C-alpha cells in the first residue's frame, strides 16, 4: 500500500482511509504492507494515531522532501521539483525501496492512493517493473478544468491518470460522480475496471472514546462545529458569513444564540479577514488543531455539525462527512443539492441542505435548522446508512476487488 498520508502526518482527514484499510483488510484475507514517506516530508506531525495501527503492521518509509520547505530559496523553488507535486523526490527513493520490499515480502498486489499524485507515479513504476497487479485509488478526480492551474503540472496529472486508467487492474473512486466522470473521460476503458469504494468512519476510534461526554460545549449557546480544512475555493464560507451578518442585522439571529466553531481550518489568515469584513466575530471562532480523538469528542458534543462543499466539488464527498454521520448529531450541509455530498446526506435522512454560494438560502436553512433544534426536533442520520459507512465495510469492498485480481504476479 503506497500512501503519502500516513501517521505521523497530522492535519489531514485523508489519512483515515489508509489507516482504515490497514486495520481492517486482514479480516478479509489481505495483509497490508505500507510504503510511505519519511516524516520530514510532513509539515505537521503527531504520534496520536500511530496507536491506531495493528502492532505487527509492516511500515517502510522512503526518503522524501517538501520542495516548498526544503529546497526553496527566498520562498521560490524550480517548477520541476514540484511536478506533479512538491513531494516528487519521494518517487526517486520509493521505487528502489518498493522493489526491495517486493523481493522480501512477495506481495500479491500493489495499491496506491491519491491525493498526492506521486503515489500513483510510484505505483505505476512498481507495477511496470514487477508485473504485480495494481489498484489505483484515485478517491477524487485528478486533472480537472482549471486544476492544477499550472499547465505543465496539469499535463503531468493527466499523464499519470491516463497511465493508471489503462494499466491498473482497477481504478477506485470515493464518490459515484468521480467514477462517472472517468467513465465519460475514458470510454475505451472497460466500465468494470472503475469502481467506487467510499470513505467511512472507524468504529474503533469512537469505541475508544468510552462513554463519550455529551455535555454541551457551550451551555445555552447552539454550537455548530466544522472540523477540518476550510479551502478558500472549495469550501468558501463568504456567503455563510454574509448570511450571518444579515441574520444579525435583521434580528433573525439573537446575540449569543449561535457559535460557529471552525476547528483546524488551516486558513486562519483568509478566514480572519472575512470574519472582520462581515463583523461576525461574535458568532464565528477560529480554533487550532487538536488531537484526533479530542476532535471526535468535540464533534460528538457539538449541537450541530457543518458541511461546506462548493459545486466545483460535486463529484466528491468530504471524508469528514462519514465521521459526522457516526457522531449522530444534526448536520447542516452547505453544498450543491445536485452533488454527491447532498445525495449521500439525503440518503441518511438529512433535510438541512442549502447551496454554499447563496447567502439568502443559507440564512433560511440555518434558521430552520436552529428552530428545529430549539423545538427539540433535531433530525439525526439514519442508523442503516451509518452502519454501511464503517471502515470495516469499506475494507470488505476493497478486499473483494483484491480477490478479483487473484494472485497474479506471484
C-alpha positions in Angstrom: 0.0 0.0 0.0 1.7 3.2 -1.2 0.4 6.2 0.7 1.8 9.6 1.5 -0.9 10.4 4.0 0.1 8.1 6.9 1.0 8.6 10.6 2.7 10.6 12.0 1.3 13.1 9.5 -1.1 15.4 11.2 -3.8 17.7 9.9 -5.4 15.7 7.1 -8.6 13.7 7.3 -7.3 11.8 4.2 -5.0 9.8 6.4 -8.0 7.9 7.8 -8.7 6.0 4.5 -5.3 4.2 4.5 -5.4 3.6 8.3 -8.8 2.1 8.0 -7.8 -0.3 5.2 -4.6 -1.2 7.1 -6.7 -2.0 10.2 -9.5 -4.0 8.6 -8.2 -5.7 5.5 -6.7 -8.7 7.5 -10.3 -9.7 8.4 -10.9 -10.3 4.7 -7.7 -12.2 3.9 -5.3 -9.5 3.0 -2.2 -8.4 5.0 -1.2 -4.8 4.3 2.5 -3.7 3.9 2.9 0.0 3.9 5.3 2.1 1.8 5.1 5.7 2.9 7.2 8.9 3.1 9.8 9.9 5.8 8.2 12.2 8.4 10.5 15.0 7.4 8.2 15.5 4.4 5.2 16.4 6.6 4.6 20.0 7.7 3.0 18.8 10.9 3.4 15.6 12.8 1.7 13.9 15.7 2.0 10.5 17.2 -1.6 10.3 18.4 -2.7 8.0 15.5 0.2 5.6 15.4 -1.6 3.5 18.1 -4.5 3.0 15.6 -2.4 0.6 13.6 -2.1 -3.1 14.4 1.2 -3.5 16.2 2.5 -6.0 13.6 1.9 -3.7 10.6 5.0 -3.5 8.4 5.7 0.1 7.6 8.6 1.2 5.4 9.5 4.9 4.9 11.3 6.3 1.9 13.3 9.5 1.7 11.2 12.5 0.7 11.4 16.3 0.7 8.8 19.0 0.5 10.1 21.3 -2.2 8.4 24.4 -0.6 10.3 23.9 2.7 13.5 22.0 1.9 14.8 23.3 -1.3 13.2 26.7 -1.7 15.3 29.9 -1.7 13.6 33.0 -0.6 10.3 31.1 -0.9 10.9 30.1 -4.5 11.9 26.7 -6.0 12.1 25.3 -9.5 8.9 24.0 -11.1 10.3 20.6 -11.9 10.9 20.0 -8.2 7.2 20.2 -7.6 5.8 18.3 -10.6 3.4 16.5 -10.2 3.6 17.8 -6.6 6.0 19.1 -4.0 7.0 15.6 -2.9 8.2 14.2 -6.2 11.5 13.4 -4.5 9.7 10.6 -2.8 9.4 8.8 -6.2 13.2 8.5 -6.5 13.6 6.8 -3.2 10.3 4.9 -3.0 10.9 2.9 -6.2 14.1 1.1 -5.1 12.6 0.8 -1.6 9.4 -0.7 -3.1 11.4 -3.2 -5.3 13.3 -4.3 -2.2 10.0 -4.8 -0.3 8.6 -6.8 -3.2 11.6 -9.1 -3.2 11.4 -9.5 0.6 7.7 -9.8 1.2 6.5 -11.2 -2.2 3.1 -9.3 -2.2 0.2 -10.3 -4.4 -0.8 -6.8 -5.4 0.0 -3.1 -5.3 -2.3 -0.3 -4.2 -1.5 3.4 -4.4 -3.7 6.3 -3.2 -4.1 9.9 -4.3 -4.4 13.0 -3.5 -0.6 13.0 -3.7 -0.1 12.3 -7.4 3.5 11.0 -6.7 1.9 8.0 -5.0 0.4 6.9 -8.3 3.7 7.6 -10.1 5.3 5.2 -7.7 2.6 2.6 -8.1 2.7 2.7 -11.8 6.5 2.3 -11.9 6.5 -0.6 -9.5 3.7 -2.2 -11.5 5.7 -1.9 -14.7 8.9 -3.2 -13.1 7.4 -6.0 -11.1 4.4 -7.1 -13.1 2.3 -7.1 -10.0 -1.4 -6.2 -10.5 -2.1 -2.6 -9.4 -5.1 -0.9 -7.9 -5.0 2.9 -8.3 -7.1 4.6 -5.6 -8.0 8.0 -7.0 -10.5 8.9 -4.4 -11.3 12.2 -6.3 -10.7 13.4 -9.9 -7.1 14.4 -10.7 -6.8 16.6 -13.8 -9.8 19.0 -13.9 -10.8 22.1 -15.7 -8.5 24.8 -14.3 -6.9 22.4 -11.8 -4.0 22.2 -11.4 -3.6 25.9 -12.6 -0.1 25.4 -13.9 -0.3 23.9 -17.4 2.8 21.8 -17.0 1.5 20.4 -13.7 -1.9 19.8 -15.3 -0.3 17.8 -18.1 1.7 15.7 -15.6 -1.5 14.9 -13.7 -3.3 14.0 -16.9 -0.4 11.7 -18.0 -0.4 9.9 -14.6 -4.1 9.4 -14.7 -4.0 8.1 -18.3 -1.4 5.6 -17.4 -3.4 4.4 -14.4 -6.6 4.1 -16.3 -5.0 2.0 -19.0 -2.7 -0.2 -16.9 -4.2 -0.6 -13.4 -6.4 -3.6 -12.8 -8.9 -1.4 -11.0 -9.3 2.4 -10.6 -11.2 3.2 -7.4 -13.1 6.4 -6.6 -14.6 7.7 -3.3 -17.8 9.0 -4.9 -20.1 7.9 -7.7 -19.7 11.2 -9.6 -16.0 10.8 -9.8 -16.3 7.3 -11.3 -18.9 8.6 -13.7 -16.6 11.4 -14.8 -13.8 9.0 -15.6 -16.1 6.6 -17.5 -17.0 9.6 -19.7 -13.4 10.8 -20.0 -12.0 7.3 -20.9 -14.8 5.5 -22.8 -12.2 2.9 -24.1 -11.6 1.6 -20.5 -14.0 -1.2 -19.5 -16.5 0.2 -17.0 -16.0 -2.9 -14.8 -12.5 -1.6 -14.0 -13.8 1.6 -12.5 -15.1 1.0 -9.0 -16.5 3.1 -6.1 -15.3 2.5 -2.5 -16.5 5.4 -0.4 -14.8 6.8 2.6 -16.1 5.9 6.0 -15.6 6.1 9.8 -13.6 3.8 12.1 -15.9 2.4 14.8 -12.9 1.6 17.0 -12.0 5.2 17.1 -15.4 6.0 18.6 -15.3 3.0 20.9 -12.1 4.3 22.4 -13.9 7.4 23.5 -15.6 5.1 26.0 -18.8 6.6 27.3 -18.5 9.9 25.4 -19.1 13.2 27.2 -22.2 14.6 25.6 -22.5 17.7 27.7 -22.9 20.9 25.7 -19.8 22.6 24.5 -21.3 26.0 25.4 -24.3 25.6 27.6 -27.1 28.0 26.5 -25.5 28.6 23.0 -26.0 26.4 20.0 -22.5 25.3 18.9 -22.1 24.4 15.2 -18.8 22.8 14.5 -16.9 22.5 11.2 -13.9 20.2 11.9 -11.1 20.3 9.3 -9.7 22.4 6.5 -11.7 25.2 5.0 -10.3 25.5 1.5 -10.8 29.1 0.2 -12.3 27.9 -3.1 -13.8 24.5 -2.5 -15.3 25.5 0.9 -15.5 29.2 0.7 -17.6 30.5 3.7 -18.1 34.0 2.3 -21.8 33.6 1.7 -22.2 31.9 5.1 -20.6 34.9 6.8 -22.8 37.3 4.8 -25.9 35.3 5.8 -24.8 35.5 9.5 -24.4 39.3 9.2 -27.8 39.7 7.6 -29.4 37.5 10.2 -27.9 39.6 13.0 -28.9 42.9 11.3 -32.4 41.7 10.8 -32.6 40.2 14.3 -33.3 36.7 12.9 -30.3 35.6 14.9 -30.0 36.8 18.5 -26.7 37.6 20.2 -25.3 34.6 22.0 -27.7 32.2 20.2 -25.2 30.6 17.9 -21.4 29.9 18.0 -19.8 28.7 14.7 -16.6 26.9 15.6 -14.1 26.4 12.7 -11.7 23.8 14.0 -8.3 23.3 12.3 -9.3 25.4 9.2 -5.6 25.7 8.1 -6.5 29.1 6.5 -6.9 31.3 9.5 -5.5 34.4 7.8 -8.0 34.3 5.0 -10.9 33.4 7.3 -9.9 36.1 9.8 -10.1 38.8 7.2 -13.6 37.5 6.1 -14.7 37.5 9.7 -13.6 41.1 10.1 -15.2 42.1 6.8 -18.6 40.9 7.8 -18.2 41.7 11.5 -19.2 38.3 12.7 -16.5 37.8 15.3 -19.3 37.5 17.9 -20.5 34.4 16.2 -17.5 32.7 14.5 -14.4 31.5 16.2 -11.3 30.0 14.7 -9.8 27.2 16.8 -6.4 25.4 16.4 -5.9 21.8 15.6 -6.3 19.3 18.4 -5.5 15.5 18.6 -7.8 13.3 16.6 -9.6 11.7 19.5 -10.2 15.1 21.0 -11.7 16.3 17.7 -14.0 13.3 17.6 -15.1 14.1 21.2 -15.8 17.7 20.2 -17.9 16.6 17.3 -19.9 14.2 19.5 -20.6 17.1 21.9 -21.5 19.6 19.3 -25.1 20.8 19.0 -24.7 20.5 15.2 -22.1 19.7 12.6 -21.4 21.8 9.5 -20.5 20.6 6.0 -19.0 23.1 3.5 -18.7 21.9 -0.1 -18.8 24.1 -3.3 -20.4 23.0 -6.6 -17.0 22.6 -8.2 -16.6 19.5 -5.9 -20.0 17.9 -6.8 -18.2 14.7 -7.7 -16.5 14.5 -4.2 -17.7 13.8 -0.7 -15.6 15.1 2.2 -14.2 12.3 4.2 -15.2 14.1 7.4 -18.9 13.7 6.5 -18.8 9.9 7.3 -17.5 10.7 10.8 -20.2 13.3 11.1 -22.8 10.6 10.4 -21.3 8.3 13.0 -21.4 11.2 15.6 -25.2 11.0 15.3 -25.6 14.8 15.6 -27.7 17.1 13.4 -25.9 18.1 10.2 -26.3 21.3 8.3 -24.9 20.9 4.8 -24.0 23.9 2.7 -23.4 22.2 -0.6 -24.9 22.0 -4.1 -28.2 20.0 -3.8 -27.3 18.2 -7.0 -23.9 17.0 -5.9 -22.7 13.7 -4.4 -22.4 15.1 -0.9 -26.1 16.2 -0.8 -27.1 12.8 -2.3 -25.4 10.9 0.5 -26.9 13.1 3.2 -30.4 12.8 1.8 -30.0 9.0 1.8 -29.2 9.4 5.5 -32.4 11.4 6.0 -30.7 14.8 6.4 -33.0 17.6 5.1 -30.9 20.6 6.0 -29.2 21.4 2.7 -28.5 24.7 1.1 -26.2 25.8 -1.7 -22.9 27.3 -0.4 -23.0 30.2 -2.8 -26.3 31.7 -1.8 -26.5 33.8 1.4 -30.3 34.0 1.2 -30.7 30.3 1.0 -28.2 29.7 3.8 -30.0 32.2 6.0 -33.3 30.4 5.6 -31.9 26.9 6.1 -29.8 27.9 9.1 -32.9 29.5 10.7 -35.0 26.3 10.1 -32.1 24.2 11.5 -31.9 26.2 14.7 -35.6 26.4 15.2 -35.9 22.6 14.8 -33.3 22.1 17.5 -35.0 24.7 19.7 -38.2 22.7 19.5 -36.4 19.5 20.4 -36.9 18.0 17.0 -33.4 17.6 15.5 -33.0 15.3 12.6 -30.3 12.7 13.1 -28.7 10.4 10.5 -30.5 7.1 9.8 -29.0 4.1 11.5 -28.9 1.8 8.5 -26.8 4.1 6.3 -24.5 4.8 9.2 -23.8 1.1 9.7 -22.9 0.7 6.0 -20.4 3.6 6.2 -18.0 1.9 8.5 -14.3 1.5 7.5 -14.7 -2.2 8.1 -17.5 -2.3 5.4 -15.3 -0.3 3.0 -12.3 -2.7 3.6 -14.6 -5.6 2.7 -15.4 -3.9 -0.6 -11.7 -3.3 -1.3 -11.0 -7.0 -0.3 -13.5 -8.1 -3.0 -11.6 -6.1 -5.6 -8.3 -7.6 -4.4 -9.8 -11.1 -4.6 -10.9 -10.2 -8.2 -7.3 -9.7 -9.3 -6.4 -13.1 -7.8 -2.7 -13.9 -7.2 -1.3 -12.5 -10.4 2.4 -11.8 -10.2 3.3 -14.5 -7.6 
